[in-house]
Amino acid sequence: MARCFTQQAVVKDEGQTHCGREAIKAWKTAASAKYAYTSAPFAVEQKDGRYIITSRLTGNFPGSPLDLRYLFRLERGKIAHLEITP
């Protein structure tokens, strides 16, 4: 999954910022180990050079199910910036 990001990519999620592929890989590994969940995207839009995907997450985490927005910007076909918001 980390290969989908640029070397200097930034991910913002749950009040934390993860910079670079190694930090992003650690973030994703920790989230996957902590919770079991599925994600079902149901809306996609492009605005101001960013893509926005809205997805319903269902799993064993507080507040499930939850709709999240994934706002991201691409550089040369890879994710350069990703912000996940409710």
PyMOL commands that set and color helices and strands:
alter all, ss='L'
color gray80, all
select helices_A, chain A and resi 2-4+21-34
alter helices_A, ss='H'
color red, helices_A
select strands_A, chain A and resi 5-13+16-19+37-47+50-59+66-75+78-85
alter strands_A, ss='S'
color yellow, strands_A
deselect
rebuild
show_as cartoon
